Structure formats: C-alpha cells, structure tokens
Amino acid sequence: MTSKEERTVIVEIRNGKGIVTVNRPKALNAITWEAFANLQSAVDELISDDSVRVIILTGAGEKAFISGGDIGEEAQMDGLTSYHWSLTGHKMCAMFEASPKPIIAAVNGYCLGGGFELMLACDFCICSDNAMFGAPESKLGVTCGFGGNIRLPRIVGKTIAKELLMTGRMFDANEAYRLNLVNRVTSQENLMNEVDLFCESLLDKSSNVLDFIKKAVDYGVEADLRSAVHLDAALFGVISATKDKQEGMNAFLEKRTPKFIDK
C-alpha cells in the first residue's frame, strides 16, 4: 500500500471541508499525468460526497501551490499528446466550474503555469504573502494550455491579460489582490486558519443557495443581459420553493439562527 507521503494527491475530510493536497513538494508540486488523474478522481469523489460542502485545493510544503506542469514530461510530448494533455486540463477546469460546491484555492508560494490556470477556475483564492503568480508559458515557447488565455482576460481585462501572458512575468500576492485574482492575502503561517474562517461563512448557508449563486454569476457574466435575467428569475423561483427558504425567513422573523437542511 502506498504511504501518505508517497501519494501524489492527498485527500482529507474535516468538518464539512474536503481538502485536496497536491503532494510533490520536492518538485514544487508540478503536475504529472499521474497526479492529474489522481487530482481529478479526488475532486470528483468530493463533489459526490454529501458530507462535503466546501472543497479546498492546495499544495504540500511551504514553497508552492502548483508550479505548473512537469516540464520533464511536457518536453517529451509530441503534438497529439500535447493536445490530449491540454484537453485534460480543460476538463479539470470545467469540473471545478461545474461543481455545485464552492472550490477554494489555498495558495502558498509558486502558483504558475497550469497551477495558475487551475486557480483561475476555482471560485475563490486565498493566498499567503509569499505567493507568486504567473503564466510563464511564453518563456518556454508555448501558450497556456488549460484555459488561461480565456479566463484571465475575463477577470483582469484584455490589456493586462495580454501583458501577463505575453511577458510571462511573475507577480506577487499584493498585485494579485489588486487585479481581483485573490480574495484574501494573509501570512504564510496563518493561511489555512484564514481559509477555515472563510469556510465558516459558507458552511452555515444552504448548499443549494451557494450552488444557485454560483450558476447565476458564472452563466450570467457570459450570457447576454436578457438571457441572464431570465436565468436569474428561474433560479430565484426554484430556490423559493425549497424548505431552506422557508426556514431562513422564519428564522429571521423569529430572531433565531436558521438551520438549513439543503432541501
């Protein structure tokens, strides 16, 4: 049996939180084919686990979240293999975005290349003050393969995205916060405590409400206004038929804390 230290991906479940850790600290948590398969399987299982309400993605050690793809592997890929590698990354990012459960990237250290692209697909990002972000693919003679060219400009705008993607420069946590790429910046030693505090503001909500908000925002920003309005109204109608809606409003009127049952 593979020991915990030897696993490329470690999964823990604690108090409604599913924590997925990429575990290749000596390689700065660079992603290999094996790690990718294990990561996808881990997230898929947590999405299906009713005891898990929030998913946290992080990297082992103090130096890196995910430093990108393993260059030793990528350098050996031919065109067709690279195409399938890219599709694998796109599939992973699509899984993050389609997840009905919030996914939080807890970033400590290097968040580069494919790791940066996976972070962009998460719902939230909380990082330590030693975090460094970037898409250095242009320096390696390639482009982003997991959707960074698509998601980054939707967050920071075309001009800034082109600068970051074309120059491949790294930037720190403060700049990431200024560019709206992260929600919180904290000290390295306090990172997971800050993530836990952030989770507390999600765990006491109805999971259906969080799912519907995610859908309304993600689809709404990409749809035309009329379509987004109709989707928003439909989601509001459906959520208003739930027991949690009645519980939330009754609790407000009765001046007590609501007890949601996700129904």
C-alpha positions in Angstrom: 0.0 0.0 0.0 1.3 3.5 -0.9 2.1 5.6 2.2 0.6 9.0 2.6 4.0 10.6 1.9 4.2 8.8 -1.4 0.8 9.7 -2.8 0.8 12.4 -5.4 -2.6 13.7 -4.1 -3.8 13.5 -0.5 -7.5 13.9 0.4 -8.8 14.8 3.9 -12.3 15.4 5.0 -12.8 17.6 8.1 -15.9 19.3 9.4 -17.7 19.6 6.0 -14.5 20.5 4.2 -12.8 18.3 1.6 -9.1 19.2 1.4 -7.2 18.1 -1.7 -3.4 18.5 -1.5 -1.1 18.0 -4.5 1.8 16.2 -2.8 5.0 16.6 -4.8 6.8 19.2 -2.7 10.3 18.3 -3.9 9.1 19.1 -7.5 7.3 22.2 -6.3 4.0 20.2 -6.8 4.4 20.2 -10.6 1.6 18.2 -12.2 2.3 14.9 -13.9 -0.1 12.7 -15.8 -0.4 10.5 -12.7 -1.0 13.5 -10.4 -3.6 14.9 -12.8 -5.5 11.6 -12.8 -5.4 11.4 -9.1 -6.5 15.0 -8.7 -9.4 14.6 -11.0 -10.5 11.5 -9.2 -10.2 13.2 -5.8 -12.2 16.2 -6.7 -14.9 14.1 -8.4 -15.3 12.0 -5.3 -15.6 15.0 -3.0 -18.2 16.6 -5.3 -20.2 13.3 -4.9 -19.7 13.1 -1.1 -22.8 14.6 0.7 -20.8 15.2 3.8 -18.5 17.6 2.0 -19.9 21.2 1.5 -16.7 23.1 0.5 -13.6 21.9 -1.4 -10.1 23.3 -0.8 -7.3 22.8 -3.2 -3.7 23.4 -2.0 -0.1 22.1 -2.4 2.2 20.3 0.0 5.1 22.1 1.6 5.9 25.8 2.0 7.2 26.7 -1.4 4.5 26.0 -3.9 0.7 25.6 -4.6 1.2 24.1 -8.0 4.2 25.3 -10.0 2.7 24.1 -13.4 3.1 21.0 -15.5 6.1 18.8 -15.0 8.5 20.1 -17.7 10.4 16.9 -17.9 7.2 15.2 -19.1 5.9 18.0 -21.2 9.2 18.3 -23.1 8.7 14.7 -24.4 5.2 15.3 -25.6 4.5 15.3 -29.3 1.8 17.4 -30.8 -1.0 14.9 -30.4 0.0 14.1 -26.8 0.1 17.8 -26.0 -3.4 18.2 -27.5 -4.7 15.5 -25.1 -2.8 17.0 -22.2 -4.5 20.3 -22.9 -7.9 18.7 -23.1 -7.2 17.0 -19.7 -6.5 20.4 -18.2 -9.6 21.9 -19.7 -11.7 19.0 -18.4 -10.3 19.6 -14.9 -11.1 23.3 -15.0 -14.6 22.6 -16.4 -15.1 20.2 -13.4 -14.2 23.0 -11.0 -16.5 25.5 -12.6 -19.4 23.0 -12.8 -19.0 21.8 -9.2 -22.1 22.7 -7.2 -19.8 23.1 -4.2 -17.5 26.1 -3.8 -13.9 25.4 -4.5 -11.2 27.5 -2.8 -7.6 27.6 -3.9 -5.3 28.0 -0.9 -2.1 29.3 -2.5 1.2 29.2 -0.7 4.3 30.0 -2.8 4.5 29.5 -6.5 1.2 29.4 -8.5 2.4 29.2 -12.0 1.5 27.8 -15.4 -1.0 25.0 -15.2 -1.4 25.7 -11.5 -2.2 29.3 -12.1 -4.8 28.2 -14.7 -6.4 25.7 -12.2 -6.6 28.5 -9.6 -8.4 30.7 -12.2 -11.1 28.1 -12.4 -11.7 28.0 -8.7 -14.4 30.1 -7.1 -12.2 31.7 -4.6 -8.5 32.2 -3.9 -6.9 32.9 -0.5 -3.1 33.2 -0.6 -0.1 33.7 1.7 2.0 36.9 1.4 4.8 34.8 -0.1 2.7 33.7 -3.1 4.0 34.3 -6.6 1.7 34.0 -9.6 2.3 33.9 -13.3 1.9 32.3 -16.7 5.4 31.7 -17.9 4.5 29.6 -20.9 5.7 32.2 -23.4 9.2 31.8 -22.0 9.0 28.1 -22.8 7.9 28.5 -26.4 4.3 27.6 -25.8 1.0 29.1 -24.8 -1.3 28.4 -21.9 -3.0 25.0 -22.4 -5.6 24.9 -19.6 -7.7 28.0 -20.4 -5.6 30.8 -19.0 -5.8 32.7 -22.3 -9.6 32.6 -21.9 -10.2 33.0 -18.2 -7.6 35.6 -17.3 -8.9 38.4 -19.6 -12.4 37.9 -18.2 -11.1 38.7 -14.8 -8.4 41.4 -15.3 -9.3 42.7 -18.8 -7.7 42.1 -22.2 -4.8 44.6 -21.9 -3.5 43.4 -18.6 -4.1 39.7 -19.6 -2.0 40.2 -22.8 0.8 41.7 -20.8 0.9 38.9 -18.2 0.5 36.1 -20.8 3.0 37.6 -23.4 5.7 38.6 -21.0 5.3 35.6 -18.7 6.4 37.7 -15.8 5.6 36.7 -12.2 3.8 38.9 -9.8 3.3 38.9 -6.1 0.2 38.5 -3.8 -0.4 42.2 -3.5 -0.6 42.7 -7.2 -2.8 39.6 -7.5 -5.2 41.2 -4.9 -5.2 44.5 -6.8 -6.1 42.6 -10.0 -9.0 40.9 -8.3 -7.4 37.4 -8.7 -7.4 36.7 -5.0 -10.0 37.3 -2.2 -7.6 37.4 0.8 -3.9 37.8 1.5 -2.5 36.5 4.8 0.7 35.4 6.4 2.2 32.1 5.4 1.7 30.6 8.9 -1.9 31.8 9.0 -3.0 30.6 5.6 -5.1 27.6 6.5 -6.6 29.4 9.5 -7.7 32.1 7.2 -9.2 29.5 4.8 -11.1 27.9 7.7 -12.5 31.3 8.7 -13.6 31.9 5.1 -15.2 28.5 5.0 -17.2 29.3 8.1 -19.1 32.0 6.2 -20.0 29.4 3.6 -20.7 26.3 5.7 -23.7 27.9 7.5 -25.5 28.5 4.3 -27.8 26.3 2.3 -25.7 24.3 -0.2 -28.5 24.8 -2.8 -28.3 28.6 -2.4 -24.5 28.5 -2.9 -24.9 26.4 -6.0 -27.5 28.7 -7.4 -25.5 31.8 -6.8 -22.5 30.2 -8.5 -24.6 29.3 -11.5 -26.2 32.8 -11.7 -22.9 34.5 -11.6 -20.9 32.2 -13.8 -23.5 31.9 -16.5 -24.7 35.5 -16.1 -21.4 37.2 -16.8 -21.0 35.3 -20.1 -24.7 35.5 -21.3 -26.4 38.5 -22.9 -28.4 40.5 -20.3 -31.8 39.3 -21.3 -30.8 35.6 -21.1 -29.1 36.3 -17.8 -32.2 38.0 -16.4 -34.4 35.0 -17.3 -32.0 32.5 -15.8 -31.7 34.6 -12.6 -35.5 34.7 -12.3 -35.8 31.0 -12.9 -33.2 30.2 -10.2 -34.9 32.5 -7.8 -38.3 30.8 -8.4 -36.8 27.3 -7.9 -34.9 28.3 -4.7 -38.0 29.9 -3.3 -39.8 26.5 -3.4 -37.3 24.9 -1.0 -37.7 24.2 2.7 -34.5 26.2 3.3 -36.1 29.3 2.0 -39.0 28.9 4.5 -36.5 28.1 7.3 -34.4 31.1 6.5 -37.3 33.5 6.5 -38.9 32.0 9.6 -35.7 32.2 11.4 -35.3 35.9 10.6 -38.9 36.6 11.7 -38.3 34.6 14.9 -34.9 36.2 15.6 -33.0 32.9 15.7 -30.2 31.3 13.7 -31.5 29.2 10.7 -30.9 25.5 10.5 -30.7 24.6 6.8 -31.2 21.1 5.6 -30.2 21.5 2.0 -33.8 20.8 0.8 
